[in-house]
Each structure stands twice: as C-alpha cells, then as structure tokens.
Amino acid sequence: MILKDLTIRGFGKFHDRKIEFADGMNILYGGNEAGKSTLHAFLRAMFYGMERARGRAARNDFYARYEPWFGDGAYGGIIRLENRGHIYRIERNFARNPKDLTIVDETSGITITDPEPFLKGLLNGLSETAYRNTVSISQLKSATDSEMVNELKNYIANMNTTGNVALNITKASAYLKDQKKSFESRIVPDAAKNYAANLSEIRKIEEQISSPDYANRMNELTQAKASAEQAKTLLNEKRAGILMKNAADRQMLRGKHFENRGQLSEFLNAASEALERWKAAREKASSGGRKLLAIFFGLLTAALFGGALWASGNLQEVYTPLAVPMNAILAAAGALSLIPMMIFLNLDGKRKKEEAAEKAAFEDVIRPYFPELLPSQTGPADCSETFEKVKAETDSLIAVCDRVDQGEQSLAGTEAELKALEARQTETDETIVRQQRSQWELEQQLEHLTNLRDESAALKNVIAENDRLREEIEAIDIAQETMNRLSTTIRDSFGLYLNKSASDLIGGITGGIYTSLSIDQDLNVFLNTEQKLIPLDQVSSGTMDQVYLALRLAAADLMQGGADQSAGSGEITGPEPASGEKLPLFFDDSFVNYDEHRLRTVLLWLAETFRSRQILIFSCHRREAQLLTANMMEYRLTEL
C-alpha cells in the first residue's frame, strides 16, 4: 500500500490542509505543537473511524480531543492510496457519523458498495489495536530502564492484542481464569434446592385448593340467602295479616267486653242459669194445681156461705133451734175455707214476683254485654227468645274466639317458621362469611402459588443457567488443560518464528553489533553473543529501543503475512497473506533516544531493507533529513 496524499477538511488544528507523499521515504518535520501527533491521529481515524463515549467521558474521548478548532462544521477528510495497481479514495465525515466511510475506486470509477470489509482487506485485516502495536511505531513511553524492560516484556506477553491469539497463551490463560471466576460467581448455589422446595410446596398448595372446603359455593349461598329473604318477607306479610285479623277480632270481643272464650262460656252459662231460674220461677208462677185449689177453696167457701144462708132460711122455718147453730157452723166453715184460698192467692202473687225478679236477674246478666237484645216490653216468652238471640251472638263471638285461637296458632307457626328461617339465614350468613374467608384464603393461596410458579420458572432458568455456566467452567477447565499442554509447543513455535524474524532485523538495526535474539518460554528477551546470552535489562536504553524496534517490525511482518522461515529441522510458517499490500511503516519520534551513529545506521538499514515499502517518519528534529541528505538517499520532506 502506498499513500498518495491526504486532505484534512477539519481535524484538530488542521483545516483544508493537503499533504502529498512519495513512494519511499517521507520525513514529516515539525516542532512541538506543530501537529505531528494530530496528523498521526488523523491517519488512524481515517483507517478505523472513531468511537464516541457517553456521558462525562465524551468530553475527553478521542472524538472530542480532535474536534476541529474552526467552526465551519467540517470534521473529516480524504486519503488517496494505491493498492495492487488501483487508486482508492477514502472519505470520512466524522461530524455526520464517527464511523462514516466512503471508498471510491478512482481507477475503475466505481464506489465500493460495502466499504467496511473492503477497507479491512486493504489494511490486511489488522485491527486498530494491531495497527497501533505494529506498523505504527512510536518510542517507548517509559522513562527508566527497568520500566522500559517491563514495557517490552509486557508488549511481548500481550501480542494477542495484535489479533493473533497464539501470541499470548499466558494472557489467554489469565483471561480464562477470570472468566471461570466470573462464571463461578454467577452460579446460584441453592437454586436446585430452592426449586425442589418450591415444587413440593406447589404440590401441597394444589392439594389444599382442590379440597371441597375451597369449592366456590357463593352463587349457591347467595341464591339461598335471596330465597330466604323472599320467604321471610312472605312470612312477615302473613304474620302481619294474622296480627291485623286477630287485632280486629279482639277489638270485636272487647267491644262486647269479652277477652276470650272462657269469658264467653262463663257469660253463656250465667245467662243459661239465669234463664233456667227464670223458667223455674215462671213455671211455679203459672202452676194449674194451685189455681184449682184456690178455685176449689173459693167455691167451697161460697158453698159453705151459701149453705149457711140456705140453712138459716130453711131450718129456721122447719126447726128454728137448729137453724142458728147450723148457720154458725156453715159460716165458720165458710170463713175457714177462705183461709186456704187467701193462702193460695197470696202464694200465687209471690210466685209472680219471683218470676219478675228472675227475669230482671236474667236481663241483668244480658244487659252489660248485649243490651240491644233486651226487648223494650217483656212478656212471658221474652227471656227464652232473648236467650236464643244472645246465644246466637255468643256463638258468633265464640267463633271469633276460635278464629283468634286459630290465628294465634297460625301466628305461632308463622313465627316458628320465621325463627327457623332466621336460624337458617344466620347459618347461611356464617357459611357465607366462612366461604368468603375461604375464598380470600384461596386467592392468597393462588397468588402464592402464582408467585411460587413464577419463582420456580425463574429458578428453572437459573438452574439451566447454572448448568450452562458449569458447562462453560468445564469447557474452560478443558481449555486450560489443553492450553497448558500446548503452551510450550506454541511458545516454542512462535518463539522460533519470532526469534528468527527479529534476529534477522536486529543485525541490521544495530549495524551488526548484535545478530541474534532469544525469547524464552517465559517471554524474557536475551541478546545472543558469542560469550553468553545477555538479559535485556543489562543493555543500554538505546539498545533496548533497537530491540523494541526489531520486535515491532518482526511482529508487523508476521501480522501481514511474512514469508515462510526455516528454523532448526522444522518448518515454521507465518500467516496467510492478506488481500492488501503491506502497509506503510509509521515512525512517530521513534528515534528520539538514538545517537547520531545509531540513527544513521537504522535509517540506512530501513531504506535498504524496506525499499519496496513506504515509510513515514514524524520527527521534531531535522537530523533524520540531514543524515539522509548526507548519505544521498532519496526522501520527501514535508514541514508541518
């Protein structure tokens, strides 16, 4: 890949700036704050786009850091590059979308329809992280020798960040251990136990709610209560009717000064007895024998007086002495015959009075109750007729009493029915209360059952998740075991390849001072000399920087499909070549720690070794350009 030119429409301090590049060596010179880092960041953003952070982090993210200083809204630019004989124009508008991308094949005159994978192919599949750790080479950031060694070791140990997992089994193993801990922490230990307890409780509740005690009888009970209320209403109406009739009948009895049948019976007996006494008195008063005796004695007296008169006249004529005594005897007999007659006549008058008294007594019995039945004029038969009328009225009142008694009996039966009905109502109400309570309990049980089922479903998912996590953990254990078994082989294979590639480079970089590197299984770097292996921490910082450069270049070559290398008796094969040509090498103040001799050596070596590749050197010093000029080497100088 060859960068032809770039146009910055807006990026940081740059605005409408165009920079052209040569095919080989390019020096981009600029002092501090000239924009070298901004230009370097622009290239990376054009290759990989930008991400925008959220919240407070967005104020200091990569996108915000390089927002244009000018306010015309332009944020982005164009890069033109050549790859496999075609010129491609890459355009991005970060203001519209941090990932906005358009690629035009200027050679063919077409716009690439799927630019993201196409650009990935142009970049040989290098991720942004791989780009920053291989072809984009900056100076070591550490300040002290020991820190530089650690950074170099960390770089080697974290080669998988360049996109090749085989480059870092140690970090992969650490990652898997972290994943295993994460999975283990997510396992819910009591899920199966709680699930079993929930199922047991669910079965228990289901048995309880299937009991007849929880049968819903509310409709039946409500209808029974309504029927009872209706029956109660009818009974109360019946009771009210009975009370009203009884009250009317009692009022009728009270109107005749009676309260009950007993009083009527007593009255009728009294009237009957008074009638009988009246009848007896009347019978005595109207007896024929007494009248005949009175008539007899009256006739006898008259006869005697008549005889005395006759005897006194006749005997005096016949025998005068006999006439006087005879007249006296007859007169005395006549006088004596008057006595019985007077007695009988007096007795008859007394009987008449007794009859009248009994009649008055009878009327006195009748008068308080039935005065209207008493005749205005009495006669011999009036009492019997009156009694018959009274008896008829009394019988009528007795019938009223019987009706009252029947009403009382009916009332008692009605009240008994009401009482029984009210008892049934009370029982129904109590049953309804119990039913409501049982239904409330049922609702609570059903709610609890629903919660248990939901919880059980969740627990079932948790158990399934636990099983999945255990499978993941088992897989991690298998992977760990496999990696532990293969790690030595992988390190050896990669180490041989990297050792060979880096050793080929270190000789040229150091001018032949060191010709071989060794990386052991613990990723410790050694410089090979004829006498011994020198640990990296025993060399100067400049040498460390050279080793660092060799490893970066070797990794860059490896990641972009370096040529096959032979090592020992085996064949070590690098990755398959990518679809694009190898990327230019970007050096951002990478040689700041180099002295003049080392700088001259590395520049000449770079120009010779990578003569087919484009090289961009960003520097705040002019010595790179001066050394290349002094050695009559071609380059393009651009001042920022």
C-alpha positions in Angstrom: 0.0 0.0 0.0 1.3 3.5 -0.9 -0.3 6.6 0.5 -0.5 9.2 -2.3 -1.9 12.2 -0.5 -4.4 13.3 2.2 -6.7 16.2 2.5 -7.8 17.4 6.0 -11.0 19.3 5.8 -11.2 19.7 9.6 -9.3 17.8 12.3 -7.9 19.4 15.4 -5.8 22.4 14.4 -5.7 21.4 10.7 -8.2 22.9 8.3 -8.3 22.5 4.5 -4.8 21.1 4.6 -3.4 18.8 1.8 -0.2 16.7 2.2 1.4 14.6 -0.6 3.6 11.6 -0.1 6.4 10.0 -2.1 6.5 6.2 -2.6 9.6 5.6 -0.5 10.9 7.6 2.5 8.9 10.5 3.8 10.0 12.9 6.5 7.3 15.0 8.2 9.1 17.6 10.3 7.5 19.8 12.8 8.5 21.3 16.2 6.5 20.9 19.3 2.8 21.6 18.8 3.2 21.6 15.1 0.6 18.9 14.7 2.6 15.7 14.2 0.5 13.8 16.7 -2.7 15.2 15.2 -1.6 14.1 11.8 -0.7 10.7 13.1 -4.2 10.5 14.8 -5.9 11.6 11.6 -4.4 8.7 9.7 -5.6 6.2 12.3 -9.1 7.8 12.4 -9.3 7.6 8.6 -8.3 4.0 8.6 -10.5 2.9 11.6 -13.0 5.6 12.3 -13.8 6.9 15.8 -15.9 5.9 18.7 -17.9 8.4 20.8 -18.0 7.9 24.5 -21.2 8.6 26.5 -21.8 10.9 29.4 -18.9 12.7 31.0 -16.3 10.5 29.3 -17.5 12.0 25.9 -15.8 15.3 26.9 -12.3 13.8 26.8 -12.6 11.0 24.3 -10.7 10.6 21.1 -13.6 12.2 19.1 -13.8 15.3 21.4 -10.0 15.7 21.6 -9.6 16.2 17.8 -12.7 18.2 17.1 -11.8 21.0 14.6 -10.8 24.3 16.0 -12.7 26.1 13.3 -16.4 26.4 13.4 -17.5 25.7 9.8 -18.7 22.2 10.7 -16.1 20.3 8.6 -14.8 17.3 10.6 -13.0 14.7 8.5 -11.1 14.4 5.3 -9.8 12.2 2.4 -6.9 9.8 1.9 -5.9 8.6 -1.5 -3.8 5.4 -1.7 -2.6 2.9 -4.2 -3.1 -0.8 -3.7 -2.4 -3.5 -6.3 -2.5 -1.0 -9.1 -5.7 0.7 -8.2 -6.1 4.2 -6.7 -8.7 4.3 -3.9 -10.1 7.4 -2.3 -11.2 7.0 1.3 -13.6 9.7 2.6 -15.0 10.2 6.1 -17.3 12.8 7.6 -16.9 12.5 11.4 -19.4 15.2 12.0 -22.1 13.2 10.4 -21.1 9.8 11.9 -17.9 8.9 13.6 -17.9 5.6 11.6 -18.9 7.3 8.3 -17.0 5.8 5.4 -17.0 6.1 1.6 -14.5 4.4 -0.7 -14.2 5.2 -4.4 -12.1 3.1 -6.8 -10.8 6.0 -8.9 -9.1 3.6 -11.3 -12.3 1.8 -12.1 -14.6 4.8 -11.5 -16.9 2.9 -9.1 -18.0 3.4 -5.5 -17.4 0.4 -3.2 -20.8 -0.8 -2.0 -19.6 -2.4 1.2 -16.7 -0.2 2.3 -16.0 -1.6 5.8 -14.9 -5.1 4.9 -13.2 -3.8 1.8 -11.1 -1.4 3.9 -10.3 -4.2 6.3 -8.9 -6.1 3.4 -6.8 -3.1 2.3 -5.4 -3.0 5.9 -4.5 -6.7 5.7 -7.1 -7.5 8.4 -5.1 -5.5 11.0 -7.3 -4.3 13.9 -6.9 -0.9 15.2 -5.0 -2.3 18.2 -2.8 -4.4 15.9 -2.1 -1.3 13.8 -1.0 0.7 16.9 1.2 -2.1 18.0 2.9 -3.0 14.7 3.2 -0.6 11.7 2.5 2.5 13.8 5.8 2.6 15.8 6.4 5.2 18.5 9.2 5.5 21.1 9.0 3.5 24.3 6.9 5.5 26.7 8.8 4.5 29.8 11.3 6.8 31.5 13.6 4.4 33.2 15.5 1.4 32.0 13.6 -1.0 34.3 10.3 0.4 33.2 11.4 0.1 29.6 12.2 -3.6 30.1 8.8 -4.2 31.8 7.1 -2.4 28.9 8.9 -4.5 26.4 8.1 -7.7 28.3 4.5 -6.6 28.5 4.4 -5.9 24.8 5.7 -9.4 24.0 3.4 -11.0 26.6 0.4 -9.2 25.1 1.0 -10.0 21.5 -2.6 -11.3 21.3 -3.8 -7.7 21.3 -2.5 -7.6 17.7 -5.1 -10.1 16.7 -3.2 -13.4 16.9 -4.3 -15.4 20.0 -1.3 -17.8 19.6 0.9 -14.9 20.5 -0.2 -14.9 24.2 -1.2 -18.0 25.9 -0.4 -16.5 29.3 -2.9 -13.7 28.8 -5.4 -16.1 27.3 -5.0 -18.3 30.3 -5.4 -15.4 32.7 -8.5 -14.4 30.7 -10.0 -17.8 31.0 -9.2 -17.9 34.8 -11.1 -14.5 35.1 -13.9 -15.9 33.0 -14.1 -19.0 35.2 -14.2 -16.8 38.4 -16.9 -14.8 36.7 -18.9 -17.9 35.8 -18.4 -19.3 39.3 -19.6 -16.1 40.9 -22.7 -16.1 38.8 -23.7 -19.6 39.9 -26.6 -19.6 42.4 -25.7 -22.4 44.7 -29.1 -23.1 46.3 -31.2 -22.8 43.1 -31.8 -26.5 42.7 -32.6 -26.9 46.4 -35.0 -23.9 46.3 -36.6 -25.2 43.1 -37.2 -28.6 44.7 -38.7 -26.9 47.8 -40.9 -24.8 45.6 -42.2 -27.8 43.7 -43.0 -29.6 47.0 -44.9 -26.5 48.3 -46.7 -26.1 44.9 -47.9 -29.7 45.1 -49.1 -29.2 48.7 -51.0 -26.0 47.8 -52.6 -27.7 44.8 -53.8 -30.5 47.0 -55.2 -27.9 49.5 -57.0 -25.8 47.0 -58.6 -29.0 45.4 -60.3 -29.7 48.8 -64.1 -29.3 49.0 -63.5 -26.6 51.6 -62.3 -24.3 48.9 -65.2 -25.1 46.5 -66.9 -21.9 45.5 -70.5 -22.0 46.8 -71.0 -18.3 46.7 -73.6 -18.4 44.0 -75.5 -21.2 45.7 -75.3 -19.4 49.1 -76.3 -16.1 47.6 -79.3 -17.6 45.9 -80.2 -19.4 49.2 -80.0 -16.1 51.1 -82.1 -14.3 48.5 -84.7 -17.1 48.6 -84.7 -17.0 52.4 -85.2 -13.2 52.3 -88.1 -13.7 49.9 -89.7 -16.4 52.2 -89.1 -14.2 55.2 -90.9 -11.3 53.5 -93.8 -13.5 52.7 -93.9 -14.9 56.3 -93.7 -11.4 57.7 -96.6 -10.4 55.4 -98.6 -13.4 56.6 -97.8 -12.6 60.2 -98.8 -9.0 59.7 -102.1 -10.2 58.2 -102.8 -12.6 61.1 -102.0 -9.9 63.6 -104.3 -7.5 61.9 -107.2 -10.0 61.8 -106.6 -11.0 65.4 -106.5 -7.4 66.4 -109.8 -6.8 64.6 -111.4 -9.9 66.2 -110.0 -8.9 69.6 -111.4 -5.5 69.1 -114.8 -7.0 68.3 -114.6 -9.1 71.5 -113.5 -6.1 73.6 -116.4 -4.2 72.1 -118.6 -6.7 73.8 -116.5 -6.7 76.9 -115.0 -10.1 76.3 -111.4 -11.2 76.1 -111.6 -14.9 75.5 -113.7 -17.9 75.0 -113.7 -18.6 78.8 -115.4 -15.4 79.5 -118.0 -16.1 76.8 -118.6 -19.5 78.2 -119.0 -18.2 81.7 -121.3 -15.5 80.4 -123.4 -18.0 78.5 -123.5 -20.4 81.5 -124.6 -17.5 83.7 -127.3 -16.5 81.1 -128.4 -20.1 80.8 -128.6 -20.5 84.6 -130.5 -17.2 84.9 -132.8 -18.3 82.2 -133.4 -21.6 83.9 -134.1 -19.8 87.2 -136.5 -17.6 85.3 -138.2 -20.6 83.7 -138.5 -22.3 87.1 -140.0 -19.2 88.6 -142.3 -18.8 85.7 -143.3 -22.4 85.9 -144.1 -22.0 89.6 -146.0 -18.8 89.0 -148.1 -20.4 86.2 -148.7 -23.8 88.1 -152.6 -25.1 87.5 -152.9 -27.1 90.8 -152.5 -24.1 92.9 -155.1 -22.2 90.9 -157.5 -25.1 91.1 -157.0 -25.3 94.9 -157.7 -21.6 95.2 -160.8 -22.0 93.0 -161.8 -25.1 95.0 -161.5 -23.3 98.2 -163.2 -20.3 96.8 -166.1 -22.4 95.7 -166.1 -24.3 98.9 -166.3 -21.0 100.8 -169.1 -19.8 98.6 -170.9 -23.1 99.0 -170.5 -23.0 102.7 -171.6 -19.5 102.8 -174.5 -20.3 100.5 -175.4 -23.4 102.6 -175.3 -21.3 105.7 -177.6 -18.9 104.1 -179.9 -21.7 102.8 -179.8 -23.5 106.2 -180.5 -20.4 108.1 -183.6 -19.7 106.0 -184.9 -23.2 105.6 -184.1 -24.6 109.0 -185.5 -21.6 110.7 -188.7 -22.3 109.0 -188.5 -26.0 109.9 -186.7 -26.1 113.0 -185.6 -22.8 114.4 -183.3 -24.0 117.1 -181.3 -26.0 114.6 -181.1 -23.1 112.2 -178.9 -20.9 114.4 -176.2 -23.5 115.1 -176.2 -24.7 111.6 -175.7 -21.2 110.2 -173.0 -20.7 112.7 -171.3 -23.9 111.6 -171.7 -23.1 108.0 -170.5 -19.6 108.5 -167.5 -20.8 110.4 -166.7 -23.4 107.7 -167.1 -20.8 105.0 -164.7 -18.5 106.9 -162.3 -21.3 107.3 -162.4 -22.1 103.6 -161.4 -18.5 102.9 -158.1 -19.1 104.6 -156.6 -21.6 102.1 -158.0 -19.6 99.3 -156.2 -16.5 100.7 -153.1 -18.5 101.2 -153.1 -19.8 97.7 -153.9 -16.4 96.3 -151.0 -14.9 98.3 -148.7 -17.6 97.2 -149.5 -17.0 93.5 -148.7 -13.4 93.9 -145.4 -14.2 95.4 -144.6 -16.6 92.6 -145.3 -13.8 90.2 -142.9 -11.5 91.9 -140.2 -14.3 92.0 -140.7 -14.7 88.2 -140.3 -11.0 87.7 -137.2 -11.0 89.9 -135.6 -13.9 87.9 -136.4 -12.1 84.7 -134.8 -9.0 85.9 -131.8 -11.1 87.1 -131.6 -12.6 83.6 -131.7 -9.2 82.0 -129.0 -8.0 84.4 -126.8 -10.8 83.1 -127.5 -9.9 79.5 -127.5 -6.1 79.7 -123.7 -5.4 80.2 -122.9 -7.4 77.0 -126.0 -7.3 74.8 -128.3 -4.5 75.9 -129.5 -4.2 72.3 -131.0 -7.7 72.5 -133.2 -6.9 75.5 -136.9 -6.2 74.5 -138.5 -2.9 75.3 -141.6 -4.8 76.6 -141.2 -8.1 78.2 -143.6 -11.0 78.1 -143.6 -14.5 79.3 -141.6 -15.8 76.4 -139.2 -12.9 76.1 -136.4 -14.4 78.1 -136.2 -17.5 76.1 -136.3 -15.6 72.8 -133.7 -13.2 74.2 -131.5 -16.0 75.3 -131.7 -17.6 71.8 -130.6 -14.3 70.3 -127.8 -13.9 73.0 -126.7 -17.5 72.4 -126.6 -16.8 68.6 -124.4 -13.7 69.2 -122.3 -15.6 71.8 -121.8 -18.4 69.4 -120.7 -15.9 66.8 -118.3 -14.4 69.3 -117.1 -17.9 70.2 -116.4 -18.4 66.5 -114.4 -15.2 66.6 -112.5 -16.6 69.6 -111.9 -19.8 67.7 -110.7 -17.7 64.8 -108.4 -15.7 67.1 -107.2 -19.0 68.6 -106.6 -20.3 65.1 -104.8 -17.0 64.2 -102.7 -17.4 67.3 -101.8 -20.9 66.4 -101.1 -19.8 62.8 -99.1 -16.9 64.2 -97.1 -19.2 66.4 -96.5 -21.5 63.4 -95.5 -18.5 61.3 -93.2 -17.2 64.0 -91.7 -20.6 64.4 -91.1 -20.7 60.6 -89.6 -17.2 60.8 -87.4 -18.2 63.7 -86.3 -21.4 61.8 -85.8 -19.3 58.7 -83.8 -16.7 60.6 -81.7 -19.5 62.1 -81.1 -20.8 58.6 -80.3 -17.3 57.5 -77.8 -16.9 60.3 -76.3 -20.2 59.4 -76.2 -19.1 55.7 -74.6 -15.8 56.7 -72.0 -17.6 58.8 -71.4 -20.0 55.9 -71.0 -17.0 53.5 -68.5 -15.5 55.9 -66.6 -18.8 56.0 -66.9 -19.1 52.3 -65.6 -15.5 51.8 -62.8 -16.3 54.2 -62.0 -19.5 52.4 -62.2 -17.7 49.0 -59.8 -15.0 50.4 -57.5 -17.7 51.6 -57.9 -19.4 48.2 -56.9 -16.1 46.5 -54.0 -15.8 48.8 -53.0 -19.4 48.1 -53.5 -18.9 44.4 -51.4 -15.7 44.5 -48.7 -17.5 46.5 -49.0 -20.4 44.0 -48.5 -18.0 41.1 -45.5 -16.4 42.8 -44.1 -19.9 43.5 -44.6 -20.9 39.9 -43.0 -17.7 38.7 -40.2 -18.2 41.1 -39.9 -21.8 40.1 -39.8 -20.8 36.4 -37.1 -18.3 37.3 -35.3 -20.9 39.3 -35.6 -23.3 36.4 -33.9 -20.7 34.2 -31.3 -20.2 36.9 -30.7 -23.9 37.1 -30.4 -24.0 33.3 -28.1 -21.0 33.5 -26.1 -22.8 36.3 -25.8 -25.9 34.1 -24.7 -23.7 31.2 -22.2 -21.9 33.5 -20.9 -25.3 34.8 -20.6 -26.4 31.2 -18.7 -23.2 30.5 -16.5 -23.8 33.5 -15.9 -27.4 32.4 -15.0 -26.1 28.9 -12.7 -23.5 30.5 -11.0 -26.3 32.5 -10.6 -28.3 29.4 -9.3 -25.3 27.5 -6.9 -24.5 30.3 -5.7 -28.1 30.4 -5.3 -28.1 26.6 -3.6 -24.7 26.6 -1.3 -25.8 29.4 -0.5 -28.9 27.4 0.0 -26.9 24.2 1.5 -23.7 25.6 5.1 -25.0 25.4 4.7 -26.1 21.8 3.0 -22.8 20.9 5.6 -20.7 22.6 8.4 -22.7 21.0 6.8 -22.5 17.6 6.1 -18.8 17.8 9.4 -18.2 19.6 11.3 -19.8 16.8 9.5 -17.8 14.2 9.8 -14.5 16.1 13.4 -15.2 17.2 14.3 -15.8 13.5 12.5 -12.7 12.2 13.7 -10.4 15.0 17.2 -11.8 14.8 17.3 -11.0 11.1 16.3 -7.5 11.8 18.4 -6.7 14.9 21.6 -7.3 13.0 20.7 -4.6 10.5 19.3 -2.2 13.1 22.5 -2.5 15.4 24.9 -2.4 12.5 26.0 -6.0 13.2 26.7 -5.4 16.9 24.0 -7.9 17.8 22.9 -10.5 15.3 20.5 -12.7 17.3 17.7 -12.5 19.8 16.3 -15.2 22.0 12.9 -15.2 23.7 12.5 -17.9 26.3 9.3 -19.7 27.3 8.6 -17.0 29.9 8.9 -14.3 27.2 12.2 -13.0 28.6 14.4 -11.4 25.9 18.1 -12.1 25.6 20.7 -10.8 23.2 22.9 -13.6 21.8 26.7 -13.1 21.8 29.5 -15.5 21.3 30.2 -15.5 25.0 26.7 -15.6 26.6 23.1 -14.7 26.5 22.7 -11.1 27.8 19.5 -10.3 29.6 17.8 -7.3 28.1 17.9 -5.4 31.4 21.7 -5.3 31.2 21.9 -3.4 28.0 21.6 0.4 27.4 18.3 2.1 26.8 19.3 2.8 23.2 19.9 -0.9 22.6 16.6 -1.7 24.3 14.9 0.7 21.9 16.6 -1.0 19.0 15.4 -4.4 20.3 11.9 -2.9 20.7 12.0 -1.7 17.0 13.2 -5.1 15.8 10.3 -6.8 17.6 7.8 -4.4 16.3 8.9 -4.8 12.7 9.0 -8.5 13.1 5.5 -8.5 14.5 4.3 -6.2 11.7 5.8 -8.5 9.1 4.3 -11.5 10.9 0.8 -10.0 11.1 0.8 -9.0 7.4 1.8 -12.5 6.1 5.6 -12.6 6.4 7.4 -15.1 4.2 8.0 -18.6 5.5 11.0 -19.0 7.7 13.1 -22.1 8.4 14.2 -22.8 11.9 16.0 -25.9 13.0 14.8 -29.1 11.5 11.2 -27.9 11.3 9.4 -25.6 9.1 7.7 -22.5 10.8 5.0 -20.9 8.7 3.7 -17.4 9.2 0.1 -16.3 8.5 -1.6 -16.4 5.1 -1.0 -13.2 3.1 -3.9 -10.7 3.3 -5.7 -9.3 0.4 -4.0 -5.9 0.6 -0.4 -4.9 0.1 1.7 -4.4 3.2 1.0 -1.1 5.0 3.5 1.7 5.2 5.6 2.0 8.3 4.8 5.0 10.5 7.5 6.2 12.9 6.4 8.8 15.4 9.5 10.2 17.1 10.7 6.6 17.3 14.4 7.5 17.2 14.5 10.2 19.9 16.8 8.1 22.1 19.1 7.2 19.3 22.6 8.8 19.0 23.9 10.0 15.6 25.6 6.7 14.8 22.6 4.5 15.7 20.2 6.9 13.9 22.4 6.8 10.7 22.6 3.0 10.9 18.9 2.5 11.4 17.9 5.0 8.6 20.2 3.4 6.1 19.0 -0.1 7.1 15.3 0.9 6.8 15.9 2.5 3.4 17.6 -0.7 2.2 15.5 -3.3 3.9 12.1 -1.8 3.2 12.9 -0.1 -0.1 9.7 -1.6 -1.6 7.6 -0.1 1.2 6.5 3.4 2.0 8.0 4.8 5.2 6.6 7.9 7.1 8.9 9.4 9.8 7.3 12.0 12.0 10.1 13.9 13.8 10.7 17.1 15.8 14.4 17.1 14.7 15.9 17.8 11.3 18.7 15.3 11.8 16.8 12.5 10.0 16.6 14.6 6.9 20.1 15.8 7.3 21.5 12.3 7.6 19.5 11.1 4.6 20.8 14.1 2.6 24.4 13.5 3.7 24.1 9.9 2.5 22.5 10.9 -0.8 19.3 9.0 -0.1 16.0 10.0 -1.7 13.2 11.2 0.5 10.4 13.7 0.6 10.4 16.3 3.2 7.2 17.9 4.4 7.2 20.7 7.0 4.1 21.0 9.2 
